[in-house]
Amino acid sequence: MTALDRHDEAQTLRWTEFTRGFREEPLRGLLRRLPDFADVAKEQEAMAQAEAYPDPHRALEFLVHWPDIQRAARLIENRQAALDGNCYSILAPAAEKLEAKAPLAATLLFRKMIEFTLDQGRSSRYGHAARHLHSCAWLAQQIGDWQGHASHSDYVAALRRLHRRKSGFWGRLAESDSL
């Protein structure tokens, strides 16, 4: 369409393609072709749409890769109940990318994966869950305001109460260091 000098239609198509699956390339193409300052407004509109996207996993994946760490952290805070701890292929990389600038959000993602593993008795994931809990301990040192979430020590105490019989998990945790 651009080659046919149908720029407006091409831009509309790029926007439609972006909003359909929150792919980066159509949005980057659209933003490159906008005048200065119009691109900033359109990018903010795109980020707001991504944050509100019905599938929080796809929205999180997009926001982390764009990157818009603040919006990703806000999405985690606001839509935590909708996040599935079984989606470790999205949550684990997102948590790692959020560690430096949004330690509370990263902690909440690690906790989601830990809780899924223990609640579902996924013993094959106990090693990962133990590493995630160690990451939470390290991140807890950087969190000044838990914003209503349990502190790390309270979280670990609750895990010990709820999952005291998961000796495989607690053994893995002890192997890699004590909390």
C-alpha positions, 0 to 999 in steps of 0.5 A: 500500500505504501508503494501505491502511495496509499499511506493512510490505508497502510497505517490503518492496516499496521494499527489493525495488525498490531491490535489483533495480536500485539505484535511489535513489528507492525507498531514499530512500522506505524510509529516510524512513519508518524511525525514527531510527537504524534508517534509518542501519543500513538505509542501511549495509546498502544501501550494503554491498549496492550495493558487492557488486553483481555489476555493478561499473559499476552499483554505482559509478554508484549509490555516486557518486550517492548519494553514498558516496565512500569506498565508491565508492573502495573498490569501484574499488580492490577490483574494478578488474580488472572495470571496463571502460574502454569504459564512459566514460559511467559512469567519466568522471563518476565520476572527476570526482566522486571527484577532490576526495576520492578522487584515487587512485580517480579516477586509476585510473578515468582510467587504465582509460579511457586504457588501453582507448583505447590498447589498442584503438586508438580514435583518435577518443578520443585527445583524451579520453585525453590530457585524462584523462592530464592529469587524472592528472598533476594528481591525482598531486600530491594522492596521497601513497600509491599503495597499490601502483599505479604512480606517475604518472611510472612510468605515463606511462613504461609507456604510452610503452613500450607505445604508442610508435607511437600518434603520434596520441595523443602528438601530442594530448598534446603539443598540450595541454601536455607532462607 
